[in-house]
């Protein structure tokens, strides 16, 4: 394969590599994103509670910091 010179060459190389990888990268990336989402969700639920309590506590937190 020739050495990539332009951004388009790199995009083509990336697309070819992803195609050859049979989606393993996307599965790994999805697992990572799901993990990050779950961690963030647990963190905020511990910090603010759940349901209406979550909304009330989150709004109070933001107001106390002058964000809203």
PQR file with spaces between the fields and no chain letter, atoms N, CA, C, O and H, PARSE charges and radii, in Angstrom:
ATOM       1  N    UNK     1       0.839   -1.176    0.000 -0.4000 1.5000
ATOM       2  CA   UNK     1       0.000    0.000    0.000 -0.0000 2.0000
ATOM       3  C    UNK     1       0.883    1.238    0.000  0.5500 1.7000
ATOM       4  O    UNK     1       1.927    1.279    0.652 -0.5500 1.4000
ATOM       5  N    UNK     2       0.444    2.243   -0.742 -0.4000 1.5000
ATOM       6  CA   UNK     2       1.217    3.480   -0.799 -0.0000 2.0000
ATOM       7  C    UNK     2       1.080    4.253    0.513  0.5500 1.7000
ATOM       8  O    UNK     2       0.113    4.082    1.256 -0.5500 1.4000
ATOM       9  H    UNK     2      -0.404    2.209   -1.271  0.4000 1.0000
ATOM      10  N    UNK     3       2.049    5.087    0.771 -0.4000 1.5000
ATOM      11  CA   UNK     3       2.029    5.908    1.970 -0.0000 2.0000
ATOM      12  C    UNK     3       0.948    6.984    1.821  0.5500 1.7000
ATOM      13  O    UNK     3       0.902    7.667    0.798 -0.5500 1.4000
ATOM      14  H    UNK     3       2.834    5.226    0.167  0.4000 1.0000
ATOM      15  N    UNK     4       0.059    7.147    2.846 -0.4000 1.5000
ATOM      16  CA   UNK     4      -0.977    8.179    2.752 -0.0000 2.0000
ATOM      17  C    UNK     4      -0.362    9.579    2.797  0.5500 1.7000
ATOM      18  O    UNK     4       0.538    9.847    3.593 -0.5500 1.4000
ATOM      19  H    UNK     4       0.096    6.592    3.677  0.4000 1.0000
ATOM      20  N    UNK     5      -0.855   10.456    1.942 -0.4000 1.5000
ATOM      21  CA   UNK     5      -0.324   11.818    1.885 -0.0000 2.0000
ATOM      22  C    UNK     5      -1.348   12.873    2.287  0.5500 1.7000
ATOM      23  O    UNK     5      -0.991   13.910    2.846 -0.5500 1.4000
ATOM      24  H    UNK     5      -1.587   10.238    1.295  0.4000 1.0000
ATOM      25  N    UNK     6      -2.609   12.611    2.006 -0.4000 1.5000
ATOM      26  CA   UNK     6      -3.633   13.611    2.287 -0.0000 2.0000
ATOM      27  C    UNK     6      -4.594   13.085    3.345  0.5500 1.7000
ATOM      28  O    UNK     6      -4.566   11.908    3.705 -0.5500 1.4000
ATOM      29  H    UNK     6      -2.900   11.769    1.552  0.4000 1.0000
ATOM      30  N    UNK     7      -5.441   13.980    3.833 -0.4000 1.5000
ATOM      31  CA   UNK     7      -6.454   13.562    4.804 -0.0000 2.0000
ATOM      32  C    UNK     7      -7.372   12.510    4.195  0.5500 1.7000
ATOM      33  O    UNK     7      -7.783   11.569    4.874 -0.5500 1.4000
ATOM      34  H    UNK     7      -5.464   14.936    3.541  0.4000 1.0000
ATOM      35  N    UNK     8      -7.690   12.670    2.923 -0.4000 1.5000
ATOM      36  CA   UNK     8      -8.562   11.712    2.255 -0.0000 2.0000
ATOM      37  C    UNK     8      -7.908   10.332    2.190  0.5500 1.7000
ATOM      38  O    UNK     8      -8.589    9.316    2.324 -0.5500 1.4000
ATOM      39  H    UNK     8      -7.356   13.435    2.372  0.4000 1.0000
ATOM      40  N    UNK     9      -6.591   10.292    1.985 -0.4000 1.5000
ATOM      41  CA   UNK     9      -5.879    9.013    1.997 -0.0000 2.0000
ATOM      42  C    UNK     9      -5.996    8.346    3.366  0.5500 1.7000
ATOM      43  O    UNK     9      -6.205    7.137    3.459 -0.5500 1.4000
ATOM      44  H    UNK     9      -6.037   11.117    1.876  0.4000 1.0000
ATOM      45  N    UNK    10      -5.859    9.143    4.426 -0.4000 1.5000
ATOM      46  CA   UNK    10      -5.972    8.593    5.777 -0.0000 2.0000
ATOM      47  C    UNK    10      -7.390    8.104    6.057  0.5500 1.7000
ATOM      48  O    UNK    10      -7.579    7.080    6.714 -0.5500 1.4000
ATOM      49  H    UNK    10      -5.689   10.126    4.351  0.4000 1.0000
ATOM      50  N    UNK    11      -8.384    8.834    5.559 -0.4000 1.5000
ATOM      51  CA   UNK    11      -9.772    8.417    5.741 -0.0000 2.0000
ATOM      52  C    UNK    11     -10.020    7.094    5.027  0.5500 1.7000
ATOM      53  O    UNK    11     -10.663    6.199    5.575 -0.5500 1.4000
ATOM      54  H    UNK    11      -8.230    9.666    5.025  0.4000 1.0000
ATOM      55  N    UNK    12      -9.511    6.971    3.808 -0.4000 1.5000
ATOM      56  CA   UNK    12      -9.654    5.720    3.065 -0.0000 2.0000
ATOM      57  C    UNK    12      -8.973    4.563    3.772  0.5500 1.7000
ATOM      58  O    UNK    12      -9.529    3.468    3.859 -0.5500 1.4000
ATOM      59  H    UNK    12      -8.989    7.698    3.363  0.4000 1.0000
ATOM      60  N    UNK    13      -7.775    4.801    4.275 -0.4000 1.5000
ATOM      61  CA   UNK    13      -7.038    3.769    5.009 -0.0000 2.0000
ATOM      62  C    UNK    13      -7.802    3.358    6.262  0.5500 1.7000
ATOM      63  O    UNK    13      -7.905    2.171    6.573 -0.5500 1.4000
ATOM      64  H    UNK    13      -7.323    5.690    4.205  0.4000 1.0000
ATOM      65  N    UNK    14      -8.335    4.345    6.978 -0.4000 1.5000
ATOM      66  CA   UNK    14      -9.105    4.084    8.193 -0.0000 2.0000
ATOM      67  C    UNK    14     -10.350    3.259    7.871  0.5500 1.7000
ATOM      68  O    UNK    14     -10.643    2.282    8.561 -0.5500 1.4000
ATOM      69  H    UNK    14      -8.251    5.309    6.726  0.4000 1.0000
ATOM      70  N    UNK    15     -11.083    3.647    6.826 -0.4000 1.5000
ATOM      71  CA   UNK    15     -12.296    2.926    6.436 -0.0000 2.0000
ATOM      72  C    UNK    15     -11.975    1.488    6.040  0.5500 1.7000
ATOM      73  O    UNK    15     -12.700    0.563    6.407 -0.5500 1.4000
ATOM      74  H    UNK    15     -10.845    4.440    6.265  0.4000 1.0000
ATOM      75  N    UNK    16     -10.895    1.302    5.294 -0.4000 1.5000
ATOM      76  CA   UNK    16     -10.499   -0.050    4.884 -0.0000 2.0000
ATOM      77  C    UNK    16     -10.147   -0.895    6.104  0.5500 1.7000
ATOM      78  O    UNK    16     -10.541   -2.057    6.198 -0.5500 1.4000
ATOM      79  H    UNK    16     -10.307    2.053    4.996  0.4000 1.0000
ATOM      80  N    UNK    17      -9.414   -0.314    7.022 -0.4000 1.5000
ATOM      81  CA   UNK    17      -9.015   -1.036    8.238 -0.0000 2.0000
ATOM      82  C    UNK    17     -10.234   -1.422    9.071  0.5500 1.7000
ATOM      83  O    UNK    17     -10.307   -2.535    9.591 -0.5500 1.4000
ATOM      84  H    UNK    17      -9.094    0.630    6.947  0.4000 1.0000
ATOM      85  N    UNK    18     -11.191   -0.500    9.196 -0.4000 1.5000
ATOM      86  CA   UNK    18     -12.412   -0.807    9.941 -0.0000 2.0000
ATOM      87  C    UNK    18     -13.204   -1.913    9.269  0.5500 1.7000
ATOM      88  O    UNK    18     -13.760   -2.782    9.941 -0.5500 1.4000
ATOM      89  H    UNK    18     -11.131    0.404    8.773  0.4000 1.0000
ATOM      90  N    UNK    19     -13.257   -1.882    7.943 -0.4000 1.5000
ATOM      91  CA   UNK    19     -13.984   -2.915    7.207 -0.0000 2.0000
ATOM      92  C    UNK    19     -13.338   -4.284    7.427  0.5500 1.7000
ATOM      93  O    UNK    19     -14.038   -5.278    7.616 -0.5500 1.4000
ATOM      94  H    UNK    19     -12.806   -1.176    7.397  0.4000 1.0000
ATOM      95  N    UNK    20     -12.021   -4.335    7.403 -0.4000 1.5000
ATOM      96  CA   UNK    20     -11.304   -5.594    7.609 -0.0000 2.0000
ATOM      97  C    UNK    20     -11.453   -6.088    9.042  0.5500 1.7000
ATOM      98  O    UNK    20     -11.389   -7.291    9.297 -0.5500 1.4000
ATOM      99  H    UNK    20     -11.451   -3.528    7.250  0.4000 1.0000
ATOM     100  N    UNK    21     -11.652   -5.163    9.977 -0.4000 1.5000
ATOM     101  CA   UNK    21     -11.733   -5.492   11.394 -0.0000 2.0000
ATOM     102  C    UNK    21     -13.075   -6.131   11.758  0.5500 1.7000
ATOM     103  O    UNK    21     -13.241   -6.605   12.882 -0.5500 1.4000
ATOM     104  H    UNK    21     -11.704   -4.186    9.770  0.4000 1.0000
ATOM     105  N    UNK    22     -14.020   -6.150   10.842 -0.4000 1.5000
ATOM     106  CA   UNK    22     -15.345   -6.755   11.029 -0.0000 2.0000
ATOM     107  C    UNK    22     -16.102   -6.175   12.218  0.5500 1.7000
ATOM     108  O    UNK    22     -16.836   -6.892   12.897 -0.5500 1.4000
ATOM     109  H    UNK    22     -13.885   -5.764    9.929  0.4000 1.0000
ATOM     110  N    UNK    23     -15.929   -4.905   12.467 -0.4000 1.5000
ATOM     111  CA   UNK    23     -16.715   -4.260   13.508 -0.0000 2.0000
ATOM     112  C    UNK    23     -16.191   -4.415   14.918  0.5500 1.7000
ATOM     113  O    UNK    23     -16.835   -3.948   15.857 -0.5500 1.4000
ATOM     114  H    UNK    23     -15.333   -4.322   11.915  0.4000 1.0000
ATOM     115  N    UNK    24     -15.039   -5.056   15.107 -0.4000 1.5000
ATOM     116  CA   UNK    24     -14.503   -5.241   16.457 -0.0000 2.0000
ATOM     117  C    UNK    24     -14.262   -3.898   17.136  0.5500 1.7000
ATOM     118  O    UNK    24     -14.501   -3.747   18.334 -0.5500 1.4000
ATOM     119  H    UNK    24     -14.515   -5.435   14.344  0.4000 1.0000
ATOM     120  N    UNK    25     -13.788   -2.929   16.366 -0.4000 1.5000
ATOM     121  CA   UNK    25     -13.536   -1.599   16.929 -0.0000 2.0000
ATOM     122  C    UNK    25     -14.830   -0.984   17.440  0.5500 1.7000
ATOM     123  O    UNK    25     -14.863   -0.405   18.525 -0.5500 1.4000
ATOM     124  H    UNK    25     -13.594   -3.051   15.392  0.4000 1.0000
ATOM     125  N    UNK    26     -15.901   -1.111   16.654 -0.4000 1.5000
ATOM     126  CA   UNK    26     -17.171   -0.519   17.054 -0.0000 2.0000
ATOM     127  C    UNK    26     -17.740   -1.205   18.288  0.5500 1.7000
ATOM     128  O    UNK    26     -18.306   -0.540   19.156 -0.5500 1.4000
ATOM     129  H    UNK    26     -15.875   -1.581   15.772  0.4000 1.0000
ATOM     130  N    UNK    27     -17.601   -2.517   18.382 -0.4000 1.5000
ATOM     131  CA   UNK    27     -18.066   -3.226   19.572 -0.0000 2.0000
ATOM     132  C    UNK    27     -17.288   -2.773   20.797  0.5500 1.7000
ATOM     133  O    UNK    27     -17.870   -2.554   21.860 -0.5500 1.4000
ATOM     134  H    UNK    27     -17.142   -3.058   17.677  0.4000 1.0000
ATOM     135  N    UNK    28     -15.972   -2.632   20.652 -0.4000 1.5000
ATOM     136  CA   UNK    28     -15.131   -2.179   21.758 -0.0000 2.0000
ATOM     137  C    UNK    28     -15.500   -0.745   22.148  0.5500 1.7000
ATOM     138  O    UNK    28     -15.599   -0.425   23.332 -0.5500 1.4000
ATOM     139  H    UNK    28     -15.500   -2.810   19.788  0.4000 1.0000
ATOM     140  N    UNK    29     -15.702    0.104   21.157 -0.4000 1.5000
ATOM     141  CA   UNK    29     -16.046    1.498   21.418 -0.0000 2.0000
ATOM     142  C    UNK    29     -17.409    1.595   22.111  0.5500 1.7000
ATOM     143  O    UNK    29     -17.584    2.403   23.023 -0.5500 1.4000
ATOM     144  H    UNK    29     -15.622   -0.156   20.195  0.4000 1.0000
ATOM     145  N    UNK    30     -18.372    0.775   21.681 -0.4000 1.5000
ATOM     146  CA   UNK    30     -19.693    0.778   22.309 -0.0000 2.0000
ATOM     147  C    UNK    30     -19.592    0.327   23.759  0.5500 1.7000
ATOM     148  O    UNK    30     -20.235    0.916   24.628 -0.5500 1.4000
ATOM     149  H    UNK    30     -18.230    0.119   20.940  0.4000 1.0000
ATOM     150  N    UNK    31     -18.800   -0.703   24.040 -0.4000 1.5000
ATOM     151  CA   UNK    31     -18.619   -1.148   25.424 -0.0000 2.0000
ATOM     152  C    UNK    31     -18.031   -0.031   26.276  0.5500 1.7000
ATOM     153  O    UNK    31     -18.446    0.177   27.416 -0.5500 1.4000
ATOM     154  H    UNK    31     -18.277   -1.181   23.334  0.4000 1.0000
ATOM     155  N    UNK    32     -17.058    0.687   25.711 -0.4000 1.5000
ATOM     156  CA   UNK    32     -16.437    1.794   26.427 -0.0000 2.0000
ATOM     157  C    UNK    32     -17.463    2.887   26.724  0.5500 1.7000
ATOM     158  O    UNK    32     -17.547    3.372   27.852 -0.5500 1.4000
ATOM     159  H    UNK    32     -16.721    0.518   24.785  0.4000 1.0000
ATOM     160  N    UNK    33     -18.242    3.275   25.712 -0.4000 1.5000
ATOM     161  CA   UNK    33     -19.246    4.323   25.907 -0.0000 2.0000
ATOM     162  C    UNK    33     -20.319    3.895   26.903  0.5500 1.7000
ATOM     163  O    UNK    33     -20.739    4.690   27.744 -0.5500 1.4000
ATOM     164  H    UNK    33     -18.174    2.881   24.795  0.4000 1.0000
ATOM     165  N    UNK    34     -20.760    2.646   26.813 -0.4000 1.5000
ATOM     166  CA   UNK    34     -21.752    2.142   27.763 -0.0000 2.0000
ATOM     167  C    UNK    34     -21.208    2.172   29.187  0.5500 1.7000
ATOM     168  O    UNK    34     -21.927    2.513   30.127 -0.5500 1.4000
ATOM     169  H    UNK    34     -20.419    2.000   26.130  0.4000 1.0000
ATOM     170  N    UNK    35     -19.948    1.816   29.339 -0.4000 1.5000
ATOM     171  CA   UNK    35     -19.306    1.840   30.655 -0.0000 2.0000
ATOM     172  C    UNK    35     -19.235    3.261   31.201  0.5500 1.7000
ATOM     173  O    UNK    35     -19.525    3.496   32.374 -0.5500 1.4000
ATOM     174  H    UNK    35     -19.364    1.539   28.576  0.4000 1.0000
ATOM     175  N    UNK    36     -18.850    4.208   30.348 -0.4000 1.5000
ATOM     176  CA   UNK    36     -18.770    5.611   30.764 -0.0000 2.0000
ATOM     177  C    UNK    36     -20.156    6.129   31.159  0.5500 1.7000
ATOM     178  O    UNK    36     -20.303    6.833   32.157 -0.5500 1.4000
ATOM     179  H    UNK    36     -18.614    4.018   29.395  0.4000 1.0000
ATOM     180  N    UNK    37     -21.164    5.772   30.367 -0.4000 1.5000
ATOM     181  CA   UNK    37     -22.535    6.201   30.652 -0.0000 2.0000
ATOM     182  C    UNK    37     -22.992    5.660   32.004  0.5500 1.7000
ATOM     183  O    UNK    37     -23.550    6.399   32.815 -0.5500 1.4000
ATOM     184  H    UNK    37     -21.045    5.200   29.556  0.4000 1.0000
ATOM     185  N    UNK    38     -22.759    4.384   32.243 -0.4000 1.5000
ATOM     186  CA   UNK    38     -23.185    3.753   33.493 -0.0000 2.0000
ATOM     187  C    UNK    38     -22.475    4.381   34.690  0.5500 1.7000
ATOM     188  O    UNK    38     -23.101    4.629   35.721 -0.5500 1.4000
ATOM     189  H    UNK    38     -22.307    3.783   31.584  0.4000 1.0000
ATOM     190  N    UNK    39     -21.186    4.637   34.561 -0.4000 1.5000
ATOM     191  CA   UNK    39     -20.423    5.262   35.647 -0.0000 2.0000
ATOM     192  C    UNK    39     -20.946    6.663   35.944  0.5500 1.7000
ATOM     193  O    UNK    39     -21.117    7.030   37.106 -0.5500 1.4000
ATOM     194  H    UNK    39     -20.678    4.436   33.724  0.4000 1.0000
ATOM     195  N    UNK    40     -21.200    7.440   34.902 -0.4000 1.5000
ATOM     196  CA   UNK    40     -21.724    8.798   35.084 -0.0000 2.0000
ATOM     197  C    UNK    40     -23.100    8.760   35.727  0.5500 1.7000
ATOM     198  O    UNK    40     -23.403    9.546   36.624 -0.5500 1.4000
ATOM     199  H    UNK    40     -21.062    7.141   33.958  0.4000 1.0000
ATOM     200  N    UNK    41     -23.919    7.848   35.262 -0.4000 1.5000
ATOM     201  CA   UNK    41     -25.272    7.731   35.805 -0.0000 2.0000
ATOM     202  C    UNK    41     -25.236    7.399   37.292  0.5500 1.7000
ATOM     203  O    UNK    41     -25.960    8.009   38.078 -0.5500 1.4000
ATOM     204  H    UNK    41     -23.673    7.210   34.533  0.4000 1.0000
ATOM     205  N    UNK    42     -24.407    6.441   37.684 -0.4000 1.5000
ATOM     206  CA   UNK    42     -24.290    6.070   39.093 -0.0000 2.0000
ATOM     207  C    UNK    42     -23.756    7.231   39.927  0.5500 1.7000
ATOM     208  O    UNK    42     -24.239    7.485   41.031 -0.5500 1.4000
ATOM     209  H    UNK    42     -23.819    5.945   37.045  0.4000 1.0000
ATOM     210  N    UNK    43     -22.762    7.931   39.395 -0.4000 1.5000
ATOM     211  CA   UNK    43     -22.178    9.069   40.105 -0.0000 2.0000
ATOM     212  C    UNK    43     -23.234   10.133   40.394  0.5500 1.7000
ATOM     213  O    UNK    43     -23.350   10.606   41.525 -0.5500 1.4000
ATOM     214  H    UNK    43     -22.370    7.725   38.498  0.4000 1.0000
ATOM     215  N    UNK    44     -24.006   10.511   39.367 -0.4000 1.5000
ATOM     216  CA   UNK    44     -24.999   11.567   39.550 -0.0000 2.0000
ATOM     217  C    UNK    44     -26.176   11.120   40.407  0.5500 1.7000
ATOM     218  O    UNK    44     -26.751   11.929   41.135 -0.5500 1.4000
ATOM     219  H    UNK    44     -23.912   10.127   38.449  0.4000 1.0000
ATOM     220  N    UNK    45     -26.542    9.848   40.331 -0.4000 1.5000
ATOM     221  CA   UNK    45     -27.612    9.363   41.197 -0.0000 2.0000
ATOM     222  C    UNK    45     -27.160    9.357   42.653  0.5500 1.7000
ATOM     223  O    UNK    45     -27.958    9.640   43.546 -0.5500 1.4000
ATOM     224  H    UNK    45     -26.075    9.191   39.739  0.4000 1.0000
ATOM     225  N    UNK    46     -25.906    9.041   42.901 -0.4000 1.5000
ATOM     226  CA   UNK    46     -25.395    9.095   44.272 -0.0000 2.0000
ATOM     227  C    UNK    46     -25.323   10.537   44.762  0.5500 1.7000
ATOM     228  O    UNK    46     -25.551   10.811   45.940 -0.5500 1.4000
ATOM     229  H    UNK    46     -25.258    8.810   42.176  0.4000 1.0000
ATOM     230  N    UNK    47     -25.008   11.445   43.864 -0.4000 1.5000
ATOM     231  CA   UNK    47     -24.845   12.844   44.237 -0.0000 2.0000
ATOM     232  C    UNK    47     -26.189   13.547   44.452  0.5500 1.7000
ATOM     233  O    UNK    47     -26.318   14.365   45.363 -0.5500 1.4000
ATOM     234  H    UNK    47     -24.823   11.222   42.907  0.4000 1.0000
ATOM     235  N    UNK    48     -27.194   13.235   43.616 -0.4000 1.5000
ATOM     236  CA   UNK    48     -28.454   13.975   43.645 -0.0000 2.0000
ATOM     237  C    UNK    48     -29.683   13.143   43.996  0.5500 1.7000
ATOM     238  O    UNK    48     -30.744   13.722   44.230 -0.5500 1.4000
ATOM     239  H    UNK    48     -27.089   12.571   42.876  0.4000 1.0000
ATOM     240  N    UNK    49     -29.599   11.848   44.043 -0.4000 1.5000
ATOM     241  CA   UNK    49     -30.767   11.015   44.306 -0.0000 2.0000
ATOM     242  C    UNK    49     -31.421   10.574   43.008  0.5500 1.7000
ATOM     243  O    UNK    49     -30.778   10.533   41.959 -0.5500 1.4000
ATOM     244  H    UNK    49     -28.737   11.377   43.852  0.4000 1.0000
ATOM     245  N    UNK    50     -32.730   10.236   43.088 -0.4000 1.5000
ATOM     246  CA   UNK    50     -33.444    9.749   41.906 -0.0000 2.0000
ATOM     247  C    UNK    50     -34.786   10.448   41.746  0.5500 1.7000
ATOM     248  O    UNK    50     -35.307   11.032   42.697 -0.5500 1.4000
ATOM     249  H    UNK    50     -33.253   10.269   43.941  0.4000 1.0000
ATOM     250  N    UNK    51     -35.341   10.388   40.547 -0.4000 1.5000
ATOM     251  CA   UNK    51     -36.667   10.931   40.253 -0.0000 2.0000
ATOM     252  C    UNK    51     -36.765   12.428   40.486  0.5500 1.7000
ATOM     253  O    UNK    51     -35.870   13.188   40.115 -0.5500 1.4000
ATOM     254  H    UNK    51     -34.918    9.914   39.774  0.4000 1.0000
ATOM     255  N    UNK    52     -37.878   12.848   41.114 -0.4000 1.5000
ATOM     256  CA   UNK    52     -38.093   14.270   41.388 -0.0000 2.0000
ATOM     257  C    UNK    52     -37.026   14.817   42.326  0.5500 1.7000
ATOM     258  O    UNK    52     -36.624   15.975   42.211 -0.5500 1.4000
ATOM     259  H    UNK    52     -38.605   12.230   41.416  0.4000 1.0000
ATOM     260  N    UNK    53     -36.572   13.989   43.245 -0.4000 1.5000
ATOM     261  CA   UNK    53     -35.504   14.399   44.163 -0.0000 2.0000
ATOM     262  C    UNK    53     -34.241   14.754   43.380  0.5500 1.7000
ATOM     263  O    UNK    53     -33.546   15.712   43.718 -0.5500 1.4000
ATOM     264  H    UNK    53     -36.899   13.048   43.338  0.4000 1.0000
ATOM     265  N    UNK    54     -33.945   13.982   42.335 -0.4000 1.5000
ATOM     266  CA   UNK    54     -32.781   14.244   41.486 -0.0000 2.0000
ATOM     267  C    UNK    54     -32.890   15.631   40.858  0.5500 1.7000
ATOM     268  O    UNK    54     -31.947   16.421   40.916 -0.5500 1.4000
ATOM     269  H    UNK    54     -34.510   13.204   42.060  0.4000 1.0000
ATOM     270  N    UNK    55     -34.040   15.923   40.262 -0.4000 1.5000
ATOM     271  CA   UNK    55     -34.239   17.214   39.600 -0.0000 2.0000
ATOM     272  C    UNK    55     -34.091   18.366   40.590  0.5500 1.7000
ATOM     273  O    UNK    55     -33.408   19.352   40.315 -0.5500 1.4000
ATOM     274  H    UNK    55     -34.806   15.281   40.215  0.4000 1.0000
ATOM     275  N    UNK    56     -34.742   18.227   41.747 -0.4000 1.5000
ATOM     276  CA   UNK    56     -34.708   19.287   42.752 -0.0000 2.0000
ATOM     277  C    UNK    56     -33.278   19.516   43.245  0.5500 1.7000
ATOM     278  O    UNK    56     -32.821   20.657   43.323 -0.5500 1.4000
ATOM     279  H    UNK    56     -35.297   17.426   41.971  0.4000 1.0000
ATOM     280  N    UNK    57     -32.580   18.444   43.574 -0.4000 1.5000
ATOM     281  CA   UNK    57     -31.215   18.564   44.095 -0.0000 2.0000
ATOM     282  C    UNK    57     -30.234   19.066   43.039  0.5500 1.7000
ATOM     283  O    UNK    57     -29.331   19.844   43.349 -0.5500 1.4000
ATOM     284  H    UNK    57     -32.951   17.517   43.511  0.4000 1.0000
ATOM     285  N    UNK    58     -30.405   18.627   41.797 -0.4000 1.5000
ATOM     286  CA   UNK    58     -29.516   19.077   40.720 -0.0000 2.0000
ATOM     287  C    UNK    58     -29.716   20.566   40.451  0.5500 1.7000
ATOM     288  O    UNK    58     -28.748   21.303   40.261 -0.5500 1.4000
ATOM     289  H    UNK    58     -31.138   17.995   41.545  0.4000 1.0000
ATOM     290  N    UNK    59     -30.974   21.007   40.436 -0.4000 1.5000
ATOM     291  CA   UNK    59     -31.248   22.437   40.221 -0.0000 2.0000
ATOM     292  C    UNK    59     -30.679   23.286   41.352  0.5500 1.7000
ATOM     293  O    UNK    59     -30.121   24.356   41.110 -0.5500 1.4000
ATOM     294  H    UNK    59     -31.761   20.409   40.591  0.4000 1.0000
ATOM     295  N    UNK    60     -30.822   22.808   42.585 -0.4000 1.5000
ATOM     296  CA   UNK    60     -30.278   23.533   43.735 -0.0000 2.0000
ATOM     297  C    UNK    60     -28.756   23.614   43.629  0.5500 1.7000
ATOM     298  O    UNK    60     -28.168   24.666   43.882 -0.5500 1.4000
ATOM     299  H    UNK    60     -31.275   21.938   42.782  0.4000 1.0000
ATOM     300  N    UNK    61     -28.126   22.514   43.258 -0.4000 1.5000
ATOM     301  CA   UNK    61     -26.665   22.475   43.109 -0.0000 2.0000
ATOM     302  C    UNK    61     -26.202   23.494   42.059  0.5500 1.7000
ATOM     303  O    UNK    61     -25.260   24.251   42.294 -0.5500 1.4000
ATOM     304  H    UNK    61     -28.603   21.660   43.052  0.4000 1.0000
ATOM     305  N    UNK    62     -26.866   23.503   40.911 -0.4000 1.5000
ATOM     306  CA   UNK    62     -26.495   24.433   39.842 -0.0000 2.0000
ATOM     307  C    UNK    62     -26.756   25.885   40.248  0.5500 1.7000
ATOM     308  O    UNK    62     -25.953   26.771   39.957 -0.5500 1.4000
ATOM     309  H    UNK    62     -27.631   22.888   40.720  0.4000 1.0000
ATOM     310  N    UNK    63     -27.876   26.119   40.918 -0.4000 1.5000
ATOM     311  CA   UNK    63     -28.204   27.478   41.361 -0.0000 2.0000
ATOM     312  C    UNK    63     -27.180   27.967   42.380  0.5500 1.7000
ATOM     313  O    UNK    63     -26.748   29.118   42.315 -0.5500 1.4000
ATOM     314  H    UNK    63     -28.529   25.399   41.154  0.4000 1.0000
ATOM     315  N    UNK    64     -26.789   27.111   43.315 -0.4000 1.5000
ATOM     316  CA   UNK    64     -25.797   27.483   44.331 -0.0000 2.0000
ATOM     317  C    UNK    64     -24.459   27.858   43.710  0.5500 1.7000
ATOM     318  O    UNK    64     -23.697   28.631   44.291 -0.5500 1.4000
ATOM     319  H    UNK    64     -27.140   26.176   43.367  0.4000 1.0000
ATOM     320  N    UNK    65     -24.174   27.320   42.545 -0.4000 1.5000
ATOM     321  CA   UNK    65     -22.913   27.618   41.868 -0.0000 2.0000
ATOM     322  C    UNK    65     -23.057   28.712   40.811  0.5500 1.7000
ATOM     323  O    UNK    65     -22.100   29.036   40.107 -0.5500 1.4000
ATOM     324  H    UNK    65     -24.793   26.692   42.073  0.4000 1.0000
ATOM     325  N    UNK    66     -24.258   29.275   40.707 -0.4000 1.5000
ATOM     326  CA   UNK    66     -24.488   30.379   39.777 -0.0000 2.0000
ATOM     327  C    UNK    66     -24.522   29.974   38.318  0.5500 1.7000
ATOM     328  O    UNK    66     -24.264   30.795   37.438 -0.5500 1.4000
ATOM     329  H    UNK    66     -25.035   29.012   41.279  0.4000 1.0000
ATOM     330  N    UNK    67     -24.841   28.709   38.050 -0.4000 1.5000
ATOM     331  CA   UNK    67     -24.846   28.217   36.670 -0.0000 2.0000
ATOM     332  C    UNK    67     -26.212   28.441   36.018  0.5500 1.7000
ATOM     333  O    UNK    67     -26.292   28.605   34.801 -0.5500 1.4000
ATOM     334  H    UNK    67     -25.051   28.042   38.765  0.4000 1.0000
ATOM     335  N    UNK    68     -27.296   28.449   36.820 -0.4000 1.5000
ATOM     336  CA   UNK    68     -28.627   28.682   36.245 -0.0000 2.0000
ATOM     337  C    UNK    68     -29.213   29.976   36.732  0.5500 1.7000
ATOM     338  O    UNK    68     -30.328   30.331   36.350 -0.5500 1.4000
ATOM     339  H    UNK    68     -27.231   28.316   37.809  0.4000 1.0000
